[in-house]
Amino acid sequence: MNQIIQLFFPFISSLIIASLIIPSWIQLCSKWNLFDRPDTRKHHTAIIPSLGGIGIFIAIMISIFLFGYNSQDTSFHSIAAAMLILFITGFFDDLTDLKARVKLNIQLLAALIVTYSGLRIQTLNGFAGVHELPILTQYGISIFIILFLVNAYNFIDGLDGLAATIGLIIFSIFTVLFHIHGEQAYAVLCVSVIGALLSFLYFNFNPARVFMGDTGSLVVGFLIAICTIKLFNIWLASPVVSFGPSLTIATIFILIFDLTRVVFIRLSNGISPFKADRSHLHHMICRQQFGHRGGTFIMAAFNILFIVLVLPLSKLRFITFLIFCFCLAILLMNSKVMSYVALLRNKITGAPESKMGVDRG
């Protein structure tokens, strides 16, 4: 009970701080003319204040330093430093639109900082017959996970409320897992993110009054990545690896599938995987005129579905569960199924929703 109470304070702290900063930032954006403006690639028609991630970042940092910072754990120094680097990168990207290669190199630097501090996958505990990993493999796998999830979360930020809703689902599961395993510092980190995202969602849910921007998505995506690595280290350190890895993957599967799908589509069309287009899941869903709210609800429902499936499929091996999730996602998360769902919706409501803009980058 004591530990649960300890999680309440960073959550409330983060919630209140973000709730104070974000509306003030919206007013400053109007004063300083800092808006995300519509253009030929973006579909929103109104000018909306951007860089809402400023409130998220400040709220998280203050809360973890007040309630969860462990000065004895060197990885927390590195996490804070990497968060700051990614925040600054996102800030300038939102203002000046940095080149993809520049952003990727800075993300690589942030990943190197935390992996060098010791937060990396060091063993597979017998998975595929592999135990202790060579040092270069440890860095390679861990850096790949970080870069992948940072960009996956960044890419999914395309509908009002979507990134914040998916983030809330992910960090809620992560909080429970860290609490169960006695990793209180990481549990505090997670509830701090939940408080900040919950406050942000109030201002970002359709119709949005502010956008997260790379200022927030790079930081939150990075925290998803380091929590994922930490959880895998917990599972792999156990003498008997249970369904924990499957639950972790299920929690972030919507990010994994969306980015994998987008990269495959772009490469198949001879396009750079870093070139922005409208091939994301939320674009496909909203082409059926579900709008921002409908698209966010459907994506969140899919996210929860994969988490729930862990229970009846807990006896499946990790790789079998992962393959099953991909097969199910391909079957369900495609334009044909969404068109049938849209048709059913139209029959129930009597008319389709009006199409809404969905692409913000």
Secondary structure, 3 states (H helix, E strand, C coil): CHHHHHHHHHHHHHHHHHHHHHHHHHHHHHHHCCEECCCCCCCCCCCEECCCHHHHHHHHHHHHHHHCCCCCCHHHHHHHHHHHHHHHHHHHHHHHCCCHHHHHHHHHHHHHHHHHCCCCCCECCCHHHCCECCHHHHHHHHHHHHHHHHHHHHHHCCCCCHHHHHHHHHHHHHHHHHHHCCCHHHHHHHHHHHHHHHHHHHHHCCCCCCCCHHHHHHHHHHHHHHHHHHHHHHHHHCCCCCCHHHHHHHHHHHHHHHHHHHHHHHHHCCCCCCCCCCCCHHHHHHCCCCHHHHHHHHHHHHHHHHHHCCCCCCCCCHHHHHHHHHHHHHHHCCHHHHHHHHHHHHHHHCCCCCCCCCCCC
